[in-house]
Amino acid sequence: MKTVQFDQYGGPEVLHRAEVADPIPGPDDVLIAVKATTVNHLDLFQRDGSRPVGKLPFTPGLEAVGEVLKDAQGFHAGDRVMTTWATSAKGGGGYAHMLAVPSGTLVRIPDGVSYEAAAATGLTASTAWGALFDVGQLQAGERVLIWAGSSGVGSISIQIAKYLGCQVFTTTTNEAKAAELRRLGADIVINPTTQDVAKVVQEAGGAHLVIELVSTTLQSSINACITGGRVVLIGNLGGQMATVDTQSWRLKLVNVLGGGIRHTSTANEQRILDLVAQAAITPIIARTMPIEQAAEAHRLLAEGRLVGKIVLTHG
């Protein structure tokens, strides 16, 4: 089968097409033809070696959507499915043309939801749901600050929180992006280069929950919280190190929780896709590109100018 992989660490140019053996399904696997995947920041970190992978060559792609090829484990040939555990499948990650996927990780794609929309929902929405609810325990009507609103996780988190009836604050340094984030449902968009994020949020009552996607802004997140607020660390787009005033943290009784690369349950992933089918939330697709242009897609994501997800399609 065809795949896109890297066999050494480096820039986007190390990604290349390759022919590899078709995956052989195990007794609990479902064989799928991959139709689309997305580019995530972790793909870039794995490729450049800052997050080394276990073995080279390596096929990236954290999620995959596609069509079932053979009846197995209650799924039938032609069924449209999604997994957010593609790198755990036989055959590699979502940059591979075919995968043998553990059946327990598969979710059915509802009618009316395209492969591209399902891929753009994928791990982004699973992470967002996990951060907001599984870890963050967000309740209807609460105030939530979501850093990096134009990121994939940020843009879908805004919509999910707004759907729940929350007041949503978010951040961006770009006015064009700010307009798009308001359209998605953000009540207040803050420019962290010209505004004091914590002050703006506190003037509106303070955040019950902060979705921290930058990490270097942790002190600002603590400052933005109400007493007893929660901060979920779900990304480190700004870097891995942060300096905090432990006294302010302690006295405000703020709970800082590690979210990791969060997956919610497959039941919740199915619920999210159903919300997409109902047009209650809309995954934001910044660009759709063929898998052969994966290197260019990596360059575009690294530039940080896009709102939403880059989707890679298999022909």
C-alpha positions as CSV (number, residue, x, y, z in Angstrom):
1,M,0.0,0.0,0.0
2,K,1.0,3.7,-0.3
3,T,2.0,5.7,2.7
4,V,3.7,9.0,3.6
5,Q,6.4,8.5,6.3
6,F,9.8,9.7,7.5
7,D,12.9,7.6,8.2
8,Q,15.0,10.3,9.8
9,Y,14.2,13.4,11.9
10,G,14.3,16.8,10.3
11,G,12.2,19.5,8.4
12,P,9.1,18.8,6.3
13,E,11.3,17.7,3.5
14,V,12.0,14.3,5.3
15,L,8.4,13.3,4.6
16,H,8.2,11.1,1.6
17,R,6.0,8.6,-0.2
18,A,6.7,4.9,0.2
19,E,5.2,1.5,-0.7
20,V,4.9,-0.8,2.3
21,A,3.1,-4.1,2.9
22,D,-0.6,-4.1,3.5
23,P,-1.5,-4.4,7.2
24,I,-2.8,-7.8,8.3
25,P,-5.8,-7.5,10.7
26,G,-5.8,-9.3,14.0
27,P,-8.9,-11.0,15.4
28,D,-10.2,-7.8,17.0
29,D,-9.2,-5.5,14.1
30,V,-11.2,-3.9,11.3
31,L,-9.5,-3.2,8.0
32,I,-10.3,0.2,6.6
33,A,-9.3,2.2,3.5
34,V,-8.2,5.6,4.8
35,K,-10.0,8.5,3.1
36,A,-8.6,11.5,5.2
37,T,-6.6,12.5,8.2
38,T,-5.3,15.8,9.6
39,V,-2.1,17.5,10.5
40,N,-1.5,18.0,14.2
41,H,1.3,19.8,16.0
42,L,2.4,16.5,17.5
43,D,3.0,15.3,13.9
44,L,5.5,18.2,13.5
45,F,7.2,17.5,16.9
46,Q,7.5,13.8,16.0
47,R,9.0,14.6,12.6
48,D,11.6,17.1,13.9
49,G,12.6,14.8,16.7
50,S,11.6,17.0,19.6
51,R,9.1,14.2,20.5
52,P,11.0,11.1,19.3
53,V,9.0,8.1,18.1
54,G,9.7,4.6,19.1
55,K,11.0,3.3,15.8
56,L,11.9,4.6,12.3
57,P,10.5,4.7,9.6
58,F,7.4,6.2,11.1
59,T,4.0,7.0,9.5
60,P,2.3,9.9,11.3
61,G,-1.4,10.7,11.5
62,L,-3.2,10.7,14.9
63,E,-6.6,10.1,13.5
64,A,-8.1,8.5,10.4
65,V,-11.5,8.3,8.7
66,G,-12.3,5.8,6.1
67,E,-14.4,3.0,4.7
68,V,-14.5,-0.5,6.1
69,L,-13.2,-3.0,3.6
70,K,-14.3,-6.4,5.1
71,D,-17.0,-7.4,7.5
72,A,-15.5,-7.7,11.0
73,Q,-16.5,-7.1,14.7
74,G,-20.0,-5.9,13.9
75,F,-18.8,-3.5,11.1
76,H,-19.6,-4.2,7.5
77,A,-17.9,-3.4,4.2
78,G,-18.8,0.1,3.2
79,D,-19.4,1.4,6.7
80,R,-17.9,4.9,7.2
81,V,-15.8,5.1,10.4
82,M,-13.4,7.2,12.4
83,T,-10.7,6.4,14.9
84,T,-8.6,8.9,17.0
85,W,-6.1,6.1,17.7
86,A,-4.7,5.7,14.2
87,T,-1.0,5.5,15.3
88,S,-2.0,2.5,17.4
89,A,-3.4,0.7,14.3
90,K,-1.5,-1.9,12.2
91,G,-0.1,-0.1,9.2
92,G,0.9,3.1,10.9
93,G,-1.0,6.4,11.3
94,G,-3.5,8.2,9.2
95,Y,-0.9,9.1,6.5
96,A,-1.2,5.4,5.5
97,H,-3.6,4.4,2.8
98,M,-4.9,1.4,4.7
99,L,-5.1,0.5,8.5
100,A,-6.1,-2.5,10.6
101,V,-7.8,-0.7,13.5
102,P,-8.8,-2.1,16.9
103,S,-12.6,-2.3,16.6
104,G,-13.1,-0.7,20.1
105,T,-11.6,2.6,18.9
106,L,-14.0,3.0,15.9
107,V,-16.9,5.4,15.7
108,R,-19.5,5.5,13.0
109,I,-19.7,8.6,10.8
110,P,-23.3,9.8,10.5
111,D,-25.0,10.4,7.2
112,G,-24.4,13.9,6.0
113,V,-21.0,14.3,7.6
114,S,-18.2,14.2,5.0
115,Y,-14.9,12.4,5.5
116,E,-13.2,15.7,5.6
117,A,-15.5,17.1,8.3
118,A,-15.2,13.9,10.3
119,A,-11.4,14.1,10.1
120,A,-11.4,17.7,11.2
121,T,-13.6,16.8,14.1
122,G,-11.6,13.7,15.2
123,L,-8.9,14.0,17.8
124,T,-9.4,17.8,18.0
125,A,-12.9,17.4,19.3
126,S,-12.1,14.4,21.4
127,T,-9.4,16.4,23.1
128,A,-11.6,19.4,23.5
129,W,-14.5,17.3,25.0
130,G,-12.0,15.5,27.4
131,A,-10.5,18.8,28.5
132,L,-13.8,20.6,29.0
133,F,-15.8,17.8,30.6
134,D,-13.9,14.7,31.6
135,V,-11.1,16.7,33.3
136,G,-12.4,20.3,33.5
137,Q,-15.9,19.4,34.7
138,L,-17.4,22.3,32.9
139,Q,-21.0,23.1,33.8
140,A,-23.7,24.9,31.9
141,G,-23.6,28.7,32.4
142,E,-20.0,28.8,33.6
143,R,-17.3,31.2,32.3
144,V,-14.5,29.6,30.4
145,L,-11.2,31.0,29.0
146,I,-9.9,29.1,26.0
147,W,-6.4,30.1,24.9
148,A,-5.3,30.0,21.2
149,G,-8.8,30.1,19.9
150,S,-7.8,29.7,16.3
151,S,-6.1,26.3,16.9
152,G,-8.0,23.2,16.1
153,V,-8.8,22.4,19.7
154,G,-9.5,26.0,20.5
155,S,-12.0,26.5,17.7
156,I,-14.0,23.4,18.5
157,S,-13.8,24.1,22.3
158,I,-15.4,27.5,21.7
159,Q,-18.3,25.9,19.9
160,I,-18.9,23.1,22.4
161,A,-18.7,25.5,25.4
162,K,-21.1,27.9,23.7
163,Y,-23.5,25.1,22.9
164,L,-23.6,24.3,26.6
165,G,-24.6,27.9,27.3
166,C,-21.3,29.1,28.7
167,Q,-19.7,32.6,28.5
168,V,-16.6,32.1,26.3
169,F,-13.3,34.1,26.4
170,T,-10.6,33.3,23.9
171,T,-7.3,34.8,22.6
172,T,-5.7,35.6,19.3
173,T,-3.1,38.2,18.1
174,N,-4.8,38.5,14.7
175,E,-7.9,40.7,14.1
176,A,-9.0,38.7,11.1
177,K,-8.9,35.6,13.3
178,A,-10.7,37.5,16.0
179,A,-13.7,38.1,13.7
180,E,-13.9,34.3,12.9
181,L,-13.7,33.4,16.6
182,R,-16.6,35.7,17.3
183,R,-18.5,34.1,14.5
184,L,-17.9,30.7,16.2
185,G,-19.4,31.9,19.4
186,A,-16.7,33.6,21.5
187,D,-18.2,36.4,23.6
188,I,-14.9,38.2,24.2
189,V,-11.7,37.9,22.1
190,I,-8.6,39.1,23.8
191,N,-5.3,40.1,22.1
192,P,-2.6,39.0,24.6
193,T,0.1,41.2,23.0
194,T,-1.9,44.4,23.7
195,Q,-4.3,43.4,26.6
196,D,-3.9,41.9,30.0
197,V,-5.8,38.6,29.5
198,A,-6.4,38.0,33.2
199,K,-7.6,41.5,33.8
200,V,-10.1,41.4,31.0
201,V,-11.5,38.1,32.2
202,Q,-11.6,39.2,35.9
203,E,-13.5,42.4,34.9
204,A,-16.2,40.1,33.6
205,G,-16.3,38.0,36.8
206,G,-13.4,35.6,36.3
207,A,-13.1,32.2,34.7
208,H,-14.5,29.0,36.3
209,L,-12.4,27.0,33.9
210,V,-9.3,27.7,31.7
211,I,-8.3,25.5,28.8
212,E,-4.5,26.2,28.7
213,L,-3.1,25.4,25.3
214,V,0.0,27.7,25.5
215,S,1.5,26.7,28.8
216,T,3.9,29.6,29.1
217,T,0.8,31.7,30.0
218,L,0.0,29.5,33.1
219,Q,0.4,32.4,35.5
220,S,-2.1,34.5,33.5
221,S,-4.5,31.5,33.5
222,I,-4.3,31.3,37.3
223,N,-4.8,35.1,37.6
224,A,-7.9,34.8,35.3
225,C,-9.6,32.2,37.5
226,I,-12.2,32.7,40.2
227,T,-11.2,31.4,43.7
228,G,-11.3,27.7,43.4
229,G,-11.2,27.8,39.6
230,R,-9.8,25.0,37.4
231,V,-7.0,25.1,34.8
232,V,-6.6,22.2,32.4
233,L,-3.1,22.0,30.7
234,I,-3.9,20.5,27.3
235,G,-1.1,21.9,25.1
236,N,2.2,23.8,25.1
237,L,2.1,25.8,21.9
238,G,4.3,28.5,23.6
239,G,6.9,26.1,25.1
240,Q,7.2,23.6,27.9
241,M,8.4,25.9,30.7
242,A,6.4,28.4,32.7
243,T,7.2,30.5,35.8
244,V,4.3,30.9,38.3
245,D,3.8,32.7,41.6
246,T,3.0,29.7,43.9
247,Q,1.6,32.1,46.5
248,S,-1.1,33.4,44.2
249,W,-1.8,29.8,43.1
250,R,-2.1,28.6,46.7
251,L,-4.2,31.4,48.0
252,K,-6.7,31.3,45.1
253,L,-7.2,27.6,45.6
254,V,-6.8,27.1,41.8
255,N,-6.7,23.5,40.6
256,V,-4.2,23.0,37.8
257,L,-4.8,19.7,36.1
258,G,-2.7,17.9,33.5
259,G,-4.9,17.0,30.5
260,G,-2.2,15.4,28.3
261,I,-3.2,14.3,24.8
262,R,-6.7,13.7,25.9
263,H,-9.1,11.2,24.3
264,T,-12.7,11.1,25.5
265,S,-14.7,7.9,25.3
266,T,-15.9,6.5,21.9
267,A,-19.4,7.1,23.2
268,N,-18.7,10.8,23.6
269,E,-16.9,10.9,20.2
270,Q,-20.1,9.4,18.7
271,R,-22.1,12.2,20.4
272,I,-19.7,14.8,19.0
273,L,-20.2,13.5,15.4
274,D,-23.9,13.5,16.0
275,L,-23.7,17.2,16.9
276,V,-21.8,17.8,13.7
277,A,-24.5,16.0,11.8
278,Q,-27.1,18.3,13.5
279,A,-25.0,21.4,12.6
280,A,-24.8,22.2,16.3
281,I,-21.1,22.5,15.9
282,T,-18.9,22.8,12.8
283,P,-15.3,21.7,12.5
284,I,-13.2,24.4,11.0
285,I,-11.3,23.3,7.9
286,A,-8.5,25.7,7.1
287,R,-7.2,23.8,4.1
288,T,-7.8,20.5,2.3
289,M,-4.8,19.0,0.6
290,P,-3.8,15.6,-1.0
291,I,-1.7,13.4,1.2
292,E,1.2,13.8,-1.3
293,Q,1.4,17.4,-0.1
294,A,2.0,16.5,3.5
295,A,5.3,18.3,3.7
296,E,3.7,21.5,2.5
297,A,0.9,21.0,5.0
298,H,3.5,20.7,7.8
299,R,5.0,24.0,6.7
300,L,1.6,25.7,6.7
301,L,0.8,24.5,10.2
302,A,4.2,25.7,11.5
303,E,3.6,29.2,10.1
304,G,0.5,29.5,12.5
305,R,-1.5,31.7,10.1
306,L,-4.5,29.4,9.6
307,V,-7.7,29.0,11.6
308,G,-8.8,25.4,12.1
309,K,-7.5,22.1,10.7
310,I,-5.5,21.1,7.7
311,V,-7.1,18.0,6.2
312,L,-5.1,15.5,4.1
313,T,-7.0,13.3,1.7
314,H,-6.2,10.0,0.2
315,G,-7.0,9.6,-3.5
